[in-house]
Amino acid sequence: MNSSHIHGLMRSSLRLAAHAPSKRPLPARFVTSASQYVSRSQKAEMAEVVDQQRPSDLFPPQSSSSSSSQFINPQATLDIVDPIVHHPDPLHVTPVPELRQTENVQIQEKVARPIYLDMQATTPLDPRVLDAMMPFMTNQYGNPHSKTHAYGWETEQAVETARSHVANLIGASTKDIVFTSGATETNNMSIKGVSRFYKVHLLASSLFFLMNIILPSNRFSCFVTPYATFQERKRHIITTQTEHKCVLDSCRVLQDEGFDVTYLPVQRNGLIDLQQLAASIRPDTVLVSIMAVNNEIGIIQPLKEIGAIIRRHKGVFFHTDAAQAVGKIPIDVEDMQIDLLSMSSHKIYGPKGIGAAYVRRRPRVRLEPILNGGGQERGLRSGTVPAPLVVGFGEACRLAKLEIENDHEHVSRLSQRLHDKITQSCTHIVRNGDATLGYPGCLNLSFEYIEGESLLMAMKDVALSSGSACTSASLEPSYVLRALGASDENAHSSLRFGIGRFTTEKEVDFVADKIVDVVTRQSYPLSAPPPLSLYNYSNRILFLSGLREMSPLWEMVQEGIDLKSINWSQH
């Protein structure tokens, strides 16, 4: 940087300092994000300072020629915002209005937000969790790994308190909890880390190979043979066909590294066959990974029985993806004999971007970290622990432990109400999964002879999903439903209803009535105005006919034709 640039920066700094008050205000973006913590007088003072920092001499008057572009203030269509001008100083950055619209663009009216029934994708942040996080996002901002001052000490204490809340929720020791960025990272770390660590290292193999050459083999055969056997024992993984994509993709990566993976099928109700699991464990099996609660159909796997089967085989570890289970159903890692467990904060009304891994220490489970660096979190997950997120996660776990019974009762009642209201008024509804063996907050229904995407389009005022949020952008039918034996047509016609702690009975009734109306609606003549229920929040008519009535397959079913008997390739 030459001297002219330095002088230019000094001039800009002095120009801004001349308009700044003696007491430095908070940035405007902070006022916007945390306005409830700033008084009205402070807001007025900050607004005045912002106006002073944009002097009029930086915006010279423009000619009224048509070449100068004007911008409309969205808050008041009659107010004209100053146009962008190019300042002669090359180091000057012209302030740009955050929101702009041209004159010919109409401003849309604010509409009500849709009803949220997608709790398997994410849950809203509990206000009590936000209250616990706020001090660590403003005043108590120390690095929890700083050991030389009070800022670090108080944050470290808060992190350890949160760690104890997470451990208490699953019946674990505090030292067994490792904080991560979420369940996806935890699943990758657990599956890849354990499998790679317990694979024989080339150094050990080379050492005993040299010992076998240098010294008589009959004296050291007792050492060489066990290590050769150990090398064969640690290259097999067992999982299921209905796991989350991050588990399946991690297993595919290990397959490319030479591991053998067995993908267990599931029964029609979504449960695995325990006898088939026991028969699949081999002498070279290192890990069994089975999801606790499925994220699409809500089926709950028998974790205690699975843990007992695996524990009978020494050297085989049990991992479960419990992102949809923790805080919703009782989990006890000791009673269920779980070795590794994945958790996610935003599935239990906590903040996004934080999760945890349970890694058993007694008997010890060792794994190879996938992130290297400062050696935080027992050396298993390097990186600065985000204290505000951890505190929020811990508070969410504390609340979940206190309210798990009330939440389960509330969710069960609303789920049953939604299911009954839909099935009593609509025919050809198939429930995917088992009603008695699943988590009630996840209700997956297939509406036969209707495309799920069409149903979602007709339900614009309800936030729903046609499957996993991680795969909902794909046009392929759900691999989970296909693993249950569902046809491609039924898989395409499925909707997942996620009910949670803050869902109300009024919302459930509205969604049920809306579903019934969209599915069973009859045609209306053009001469007669359609009822108000056909309009969405934008006052636009959704459909003049029911979705089933528009389906040619439904017409064939009404005529008594068996669709399964038709050879579609000949038509």
N, C-alpha and C positions, 0 to 999 in steps of 0.2 A: 504494500500500500504506500503510495507516494505522499508527499507533503500536501498536495492540493486536496487529495481525498481526506486527509486528516483534518485540514482546516474546514472542509465542507461538513464533516461530521460535527465538528465543534460548533459551527454556525447553526446547524440544525438543533443541536442540544440546547444552545443558548436561546434559540427562538421558542422552543417548547418550554424551557424553564421560565421564561418571562411571563408565560400565561399560567403557570402552575401555582397552586397555593403553597403556603409554607408547610401544611400538613398533607402528606401524600395520601390520596384516596385509594380505595380498592379499585381494581380494574373493573370496567363495565361488564365484562363477561361473568365476573364473580357475582356481581349484583344480580344478574339475570338468573344464575343457577341457584343462588341461595338468598333470594329476595326476602324470605320470611325472617332472616336473621339481621336485616338492616332496617333501621328506623326510617320514617318518612323524611325527617330533616336531613339525614345522611344521604338519602337518595337525591333529594333536591340539590344538595351541595355537590354531589358527584355529577349530576346532569349539567350543572353550571360549569363545572371544570371541563367536562367533555366539550361543551360549546366553546369554551375559551381556547381549548387546544385545537380548534378548527377555525382559525381567524378568517375573516372575509377576504383578506388579501390573497389567500391561497386559491380563491375561486373568483377570478375576475369576471365581470359581466360579459355575457355572450350576446352575439347578435341574434336577431330573430329569424335568421335564415333557416330554411328547412333542413340544412345539413347537420345542425346541432341536435343530437338525440336527447330527448327529455325522458325522465323516468317518473313513474307514478308511485306515490307512497301508498302501500296497501292498506294502511290504517284509515286513510281519508283520501278518497279518489280526487278531491279538488286541490290537494296540496302537491306542488311540484317540487321534486327533490333536485338539488343542483346537479347538473350533468358532470360527467367525468372530463377533466381537463388535464393536459400534460404540462407539468411544471418545468420551467427551464432548468432547475437544479437536477442533475442526473441522479443524485443520491436521495432525492425527496421521493417518498412514497405517498401518492395521493390517497386520502381516505376514501374508501368505497362504501356506499350504503349496503347494508347486509341483505336487504330484500328489495328487489326491483321488479317492476312490471311495466311493459309498454302500454300506451293508451288504448290500443285495440284489443287488449287481453282483458276479459271480464274476470272479476274477482269472485271466486266461488264462495258460497255461504258455508259457514261452519256447520258440520253435521255431527250427530251423536255418534260416539264410538260404538262399534259392534259389541254384542255380548261375547264375553271371552269364555270359550269351552275348549281350550287346548292346553290343559294343565300338564300333559305329558311332554309337551315341547318346552315349556318353561312356566314358572309360577310368578305371580306378582310379588314384589318386595313387601314384606310385612312392615307396616309403619314402625313397629317396635324395634325391628332390626335396623331401620334407618336411624332411629334415635341413638342406638348403641354405636353406630358407625361414625356419626357426625363429628364427635370430638377428635377422632383420629384422622379426619380429613381436613381439619382446620388447625387446631392448637397442638395436639399431641401427635406430631408428625415425625418423630424420631425413627431412626433405623433400628429395628429390633435386634440387629446383630452388632450394634455399637455398644461396647462394654465400658466406655470410659466416662460417660456422663448420664445425667438424669433423663434426658430425652430418650436415650436408648433403653434405659432400665424400665421406665414406665411402659414403653411400647412392648418390650419383651414380656413383661408381666401380663399385659393384656393378651398377647399371643398365646402364652402358656395357659391362661384361664380359658381361652377359646378352645385350645387343644383338649383340655379336660372335658369341656362340654361335648365335643365331638366324640371323644372316647366313651363317655358315659352313655351316649345314645346307643352304642352298639355293644356295650359290655366289655370294652377293651381297656388295656392299660394306656396311660397317657403317652408313654414312650413308644408305643406302637403306631402312633399317628404321624403321617408324613403329609405335609400340605403340598398340593399341586395346583395346576390351573383348572382342573376339572376332571370329569370322569373319563374323557377321551384320553388325556395324557396318562391318567392312572392305569387304564386298561393297557395302553401301550407299554408303560413301564413295567407292569406286573408280568404280562405275558412274555414280552421280549426279554426283559431283564432276568427272570428266573430261568427261562429256557437257555439263554446264552451263557449264563453263569455256570450252570450245572453241566454244560457240555464240556468234555475233556479239553483242556488247553493244550496247545501244541508243545508248550514248554515241558509239561509233565510227561507227555508221551515221548518226547525226544530224550528226556532224562532217563527214563526207564529203558528206552531202546538202547542207549549207550551203555547202561549198566549190564544189559543182557549180552552185549558184545564183548565188553572188557572182562567181565567176571563169568565164571561158569554158570550156565543157565540153570543147572539143577539146584544151585544154592539160592537163587533169587526168583525161581519160578512162582513161589508163593506171593511175591510182590507184583510180578509182571502180569500174571493172569488176572488178578482182581481189577487192575487198571484197564486191561483190555476189555474185560466184561463191563466195567463202568462206562467205557466209551460207547459200548453198544446200548446201554440202559437209558441214555438221556437224550433221545432224539424223537420222542413220540409225544404228541399233544392230543387231548380229547376236548372237543367243544360240541355245540349243537348247531343245527341249521337255522335256528331262529335268533341267534345272538345279534347284538348291535353291530353295525357295520364296522366300527373301530376294532372290535374283537375279531371279526371275520377277516378284515384286511390285515391285521397284525399276524394272524395265523398264516395268511397267504404269503406275507413277507418271509416268515420263518420257513415256509415250504421252499421258497427260492434259495434259502440258506442250507437246505438239506434235511430239514425236519419232516417227519411224517405226521400228518394231521388227520384225525378221525372226526368226521362231522356226524354226530348222532342225529337220527330223525326224531320227530316228535309224533305223538299220537294225535287223534282228531281233536282232543281237548287242549292240546298244546303242551302236555306233560311228557317228559322223557320216560322211557322204560328203564326202571332201575336195574333189572336183570341184564338188559342189554349194556348198560353202563358198566356193570361189574365184569361182564364178559369182554369188554373192550379194553380193559386195563391190561397192559403187557409188561413184561420185565423192563422194557426200555421206556416206559411212560414216565414223564417228568412232571406234567401239569394237566389238571382238569379244570376247564373254565366253563361255568354254567351260570347263566343270568338268574338273578333272584326273582325279579318281576319283569315280565316282558313289556317293552315300551309301546307295543301296538295293540296287544290283546289283553294285557294285564294279568296273564296267568302266573301263579306263584309256584315255583318249583319247590319240591320237598328238600330244603337245604339240610336239615338235620339227618335225614336218611342218606342223602348223597355224601355228606361229610363222614358218616360212619362207614360207608363202603370204601371211600378213599383212604381213610385212616388205617384200614387193615393192610394196606400195601405201603411198606416203608419206602420213603424216598419219593413219594408222589404227593404233590401239593395241590390244594384246592383253592381256586380263585373264583370269586363271584362278582359280577357287575351288579351292584346294588343301588345304582343311581335312582331307580324308580321304586326302591323298597325302603331305604333308610328314612326314618321319620314317618312312614306310612303304615308299616307292619312291624311287629317286634322283631328285632335282630339281636342275637347274642352269639358273638363269634366263638366263645368258649364252648357253649352248649352245642353249637352247630359244627364245631371243629373246622372252622374256616381259617385258612392260612393267609390269604390275601383278599382284600375287599376294596371295591371302588365306590367313591361317593362324589356327589355333586351338590353344590350349595343352591343353585338356582332352581332345583327341583323341589326344594322344601322351603320356599319363600325367603331365600337368602339372595345375596348379590351374585351376579354372573362373574365368571372369570376365576373362580376359586373352587377347589375340591380337595379331596384327601384320599390317601391310600392307607389302609390298615395293612401293616406288614408284621407278621408275628415274630417276636423275639425269642420266645421260649415255647417249644423248641424253635431255634432260630431259622428263619427263611432268609437266604442270601440272594441278592439279585445284582445284576450289572446295571448301573445307572445309564439312562439315555441322555442325560444332561450333565455336563462336567463344568466345574468352575470353582466356586468358593467353598464347596463342601458343606453347605447348609443342609438341614434336615437329615442328619445322620449320614451325610455324604451321598444320599440316594437321590436328592433333587436340589442341585445347586441353583442359586439365585436368591435375591432378596425377597423375603416373605412379605407380601403386601398386607401390612397390618390392618388397614381399614376393612379389607375384604375378609380377612381371617376373623376379625372381631364380629363382623356381620354373620359369617358362617357359624361361628360358635353360638351366637345369640339365637340363630334360627334352629340350631340343634337343641339348645336348651328349651326353647318354646315347643319344639316338636315332641320332646320327651314329656313335657307337662300336658300337652293337648292331644296326644296321639289317639286316645280313646274317644274323646269328643269329636275330633276330626273324622275318625273312622265311622262313627255313628252318623254324623251329619252327611258325609259323602255317600254312605250306603243308602240312606233314606232318599236322597235326591236322585241317585242313580236308578234305584228301583222305580221311583216315580216317573222319571223320564222314559225308562224302558216300557213300563206299563201303559203310559199314555200313547206311545207310538204304536206298540203292538196291538192294542185294543182297537185302533182305528185303521191300521194298515195291515194288509196281508203280504205274504211272501217276504217276511223279514227274517233274516238268519243272524243269530248271535254268534260271533266268532270268539272262540275260547269257552271256558267253563264258568258259569255264573257262580257256582259255589266254591270253586277253587281259585278264583281270581281276585285281584284288587278291584273293589267296586268303583273306584274313581276313574277307571279306564273302561269305557263301554264302547265296543266295536261292533257295529251292525252293518250288514250287507242288505241293500235294497235291490232285490232282484229286478232285472229288466230296466234298470236305470243306471246311467253312467254317474259315477261319483263326482266327476268334474262338473256335470250339469247340475247336480244337486248342490254343489258348493256355489256355483254361479247364482242359483236361485236363493241362496241363503247368505247374501252379501252382508246382512246386518247381524250375522252370527260368525264368530271366529272359530272355525272348525278345521280339521285336517282329514285328509283321505288316507293317512298312514303316518309313518315316521317323519318327523320334521327334517331329518337328515337325508331322506330319500324322496320327499314329496315333490321335488322338482322333476323327478324322472317319470316318464310315461309308462314304464314297465309296471306290471301288477306287483303287489307286495309279495316279496319272497317269504315273509312270515306266514301270510295267509295261504300261499301255495304249499308251504311245508305242512300246513294243517290238512291239505287235501282239497282246498277250495278251488273251484274252477277259475279261469282267468276272468270270466264275466263277473262272478261274484266278488273276486278280488278287486276288480275295477269299480264295483258299485258299493264299496265299503266306506263308511264314515267312522271316525274315532271321536268320541265325546269325552273330553277330559273335565272332570268335576273336582273342585278343590275347596279349600277352607273358606273362601270368600264368595263362593257361588250361592245364589239365593234361590228360594223356591219360585219366586216370581220369574226369574230368568229361565229356570228349567221349564216352567209352564209355557212361556213364550216360545222357546225353541221347539218344544213338542208340538204345539199348535201350528207353528210355521212348517215343520216337517210334514205333518199330516196334510196341511193345506196344499203344499207344493206337490206332494206325491199323488194325492187322490183328487185333486181339483178337476172339475168338469169344464168343458168348453163353454164360452159365453158368446151369445150372438153380438154382432157388432152394433146392433141397434140399442142394446141394453148396456148401460155403464157397468163395468166390473166393480166388485166390492172393494172397499178400502184395503182389505188384507192383501190385495194383489200389488200394492204399491210399496216400494222400499222407501228409505229415508230421503232419497232424492226426488220423490214424487214421480218416479218412472215406473211404468208397468213392467213387471218381470216376465211373466208368462201368462198367456190367455188360456192355456190348456195345461192340464197336469202332465208331469213328466212321463208317467206311465202311459197315459193316453196317447202320447206322441210316439211311443215305442212300437214298432211293427212286431217285435217279439211278444209284447204283451197282448197284442191283438190275436196272435196265433195261439197263445196260451188260453185266452178266453174262448177260442173256438175248439178247445180240447185237443190241440196238436201237441204231441210229445216232442219237445225240441231236441232231446237227446237221441231220438231215433232218426234225425235228419242228417244226411251226409252232406255237409255244407260245401264240400269240394266239388260236388256235381252241380251246384247252383251258380 
